[in-house]
Amino acid sequence: MRLLPFASLLLCGCYVAVPLAATNPPAGTQLHVQLTDAGSSTLAQYLGPNVVSVDGRLLSRSDSSLALSVTNVGMRSGDEQFWRGERVSLPQVTIATVQQKKLSWWRSGLIGGLLVAGAVSISAAAGGGAGGPRVGPVPTPK
């Protein structure tokens, strides 16, 4: 049970989208693809209506398209829909921008620290987690 706060650190990674470091990223790179308005309309039959961005792992790239294993799509409303890695090919003409998703160490550390601090404060408020309140010897009357 004491390992729970540390295990939760593995689940709280925060990612940021940054410009691509390479013009031709290797397969497996996590990408954030912003669609054009026309691209959103064109791909509605595959991605759903009002999709403005696609996140996923790069499977392959050609001069005419990007193939991604999609992890989520961003909607015009700001909502996100999570996917299970379905393969989607995005024609180059539907893409406005491509960014790489990278782990933000300081954001992840901040969230992880807050989770650990919360777990420690809850544990302290609940009696230290050692089986209840500590009771000393019973005083004898004089």
C-alpha positions as CSV (number, residue, x, y, z in Angstrom):
1,M,0.0,0.0,0.0
2,R,2.9,2.3,0.7
3,L,4.1,1.9,-2.9
4,L,0.8,3.3,-4.3
5,P,2.0,6.9,-4.4
6,F,5.1,5.9,-6.3
7,A,3.2,3.7,-8.7
8,S,0.9,6.6,-9.5
9,L,3.9,8.6,-10.7
10,L,4.2,6.3,-13.6
11,L,0.7,7.3,-14.7
12,C,0.9,11.0,-14.5
13,G,3.2,11.9,-17.3
14,C,2.4,15.3,-18.9
15,Y,3.2,15.8,-22.6
16,V,3.8,19.0,-24.6
17,A,3.8,19.5,-28.3
18,V,7.0,21.0,-29.7
19,P,8.3,21.7,-33.2
20,L,9.8,18.7,-35.0
21,A,13.5,18.3,-34.4
22,A,14.0,16.5,-37.7
23,T,12.3,17.0,-41.0
24,N,11.9,13.2,-41.4
25,P,11.1,11.8,-37.9
26,P,11.6,8.1,-37.4
27,A,8.7,5.6,-37.1
28,G,7.4,5.4,-33.6
29,T,7.7,9.2,-32.9
30,Q,4.7,10.6,-31.1
31,L,3.1,13.3,-33.2
32,H,0.4,16.0,-32.8
33,V,-1.1,16.8,-36.2
34,Q,-3.3,19.9,-36.6
35,L,-5.8,19.6,-39.5
36,T,-6.8,22.3,-41.9
37,D,-10.5,23.3,-42.0
38,A,-10.9,21.5,-45.4
39,G,-9.0,18.5,-44.0
40,S,-11.3,18.3,-41.0
41,S,-14.3,18.1,-43.5
42,T,-12.5,15.7,-45.8
43,L,-11.5,13.3,-43.0
44,A,-14.9,13.5,-41.1
45,Q,-16.0,10.1,-42.5
46,Y,-12.9,8.5,-40.9
47,L,-12.3,10.5,-37.8
48,G,-15.7,11.9,-37.0
49,P,-17.2,15.3,-37.4
50,N,-15.5,18.4,-36.1
51,V,-12.1,16.8,-35.5
52,V,-9.3,19.5,-35.6
53,S,-6.3,17.5,-34.4
54,V,-4.9,13.9,-34.3
55,D,-2.4,12.5,-31.9
56,G,-0.6,9.2,-32.5
57,R,2.5,7.2,-33.2
58,L,4.1,7.7,-36.6
59,L,3.9,4.4,-38.6
60,S,5.1,5.7,-42.0
61,R,5.6,8.9,-43.9
62,S,5.5,9.6,-47.6
63,D,5.5,12.7,-49.8
64,S,1.7,12.5,-50.0
65,S,0.6,11.3,-46.5
66,L,1.3,10.4,-42.9
67,A,0.2,7.1,-41.4
68,L,-0.5,7.2,-37.7
69,S,-1.5,4.8,-35.0
70,V,-4.1,7.1,-33.4
71,T,-4.3,7.6,-29.6
72,N,-6.7,10.5,-29.5
73,V,-8.4,13.1,-31.6
74,G,-9.2,16.7,-30.6
75,M,-12.6,18.1,-31.3
76,R,-13.5,21.7,-32.2
77,S,-15.4,21.9,-28.9
78,G,-12.1,21.2,-27.0
79,D,-13.2,17.7,-26.0
80,E,-10.9,14.7,-26.8
81,Q,-11.8,11.2,-27.9
82,F,-9.4,8.4,-27.0
83,W,-8.6,5.8,-29.6
84,R,-6.9,2.4,-29.3
85,G,-4.2,2.8,-31.9
86,E,-6.3,2.4,-35.1
87,R,-4.3,3.1,-38.3
88,V,-5.3,6.3,-40.1
89,S,-3.6,7.8,-43.2
90,L,-3.7,11.6,-43.3
91,P,-3.2,13.0,-46.8
92,Q,-0.6,15.8,-46.8
93,V,-3.2,18.4,-48.1
94,T,-5.3,17.9,-45.0
95,I,-2.4,18.8,-42.6
96,A,-1.9,22.3,-41.3
97,T,1.0,21.6,-38.8
98,V,2.9,18.6,-37.4
99,Q,4.5,18.7,-34.0
100,Q,6.3,16.1,-31.8
101,K,4.9,15.2,-28.4
102,K,7.5,15.0,-25.7
103,L,7.4,14.2,-22.0
104,S,7.6,17.4,-19.9
105,W,9.8,16.4,-17.0
106,W,9.0,19.4,-14.9
107,R,5.3,19.2,-15.4
108,S,5.3,15.5,-14.7
109,G,7.4,16.1,-11.6
110,L,5.1,18.8,-10.3
111,I,2.0,16.6,-10.7
112,G,3.8,13.6,-9.2
113,G,5.0,15.7,-6.2
114,L,1.4,17.0,-5.7
115,L,0.1,13.4,-5.7
116,V,2.7,12.3,-3.2
117,A,2.1,15.3,-0.9
118,G,-1.6,14.6,-1.1
119,A,-1.2,11.0,-0.2
120,V,1.1,11.8,2.7
121,S,-1.3,14.4,4.1
122,I,-4.2,12.0,3.8
123,S,-2.2,9.3,5.6
124,A,-1.2,11.8,8.4
125,A,-4.8,12.9,8.8
126,A,-6.0,9.3,9.0
127,G,-3.7,8.5,11.9
128,G,-0.4,7.7,10.2
129,G,-1.6,4.4,8.7
130,A,-0.1,2.4,11.6
131,G,-3.4,0.8,12.8
132,G,-5.0,3.8,14.4
133,P,-4.2,6.3,17.1
134,R,-1.1,5.7,19.3
135,V,-2.0,5.0,22.9
136,G,0.5,5.2,25.7
137,P,0.4,3.3,29.0
138,V,-2.6,3.7,31.2
139,P,-1.8,6.0,34.1
140,T,-2.3,4.5,37.6
141,P,-4.3,6.5,40.2
142,K,-2.3,7.8,43.2
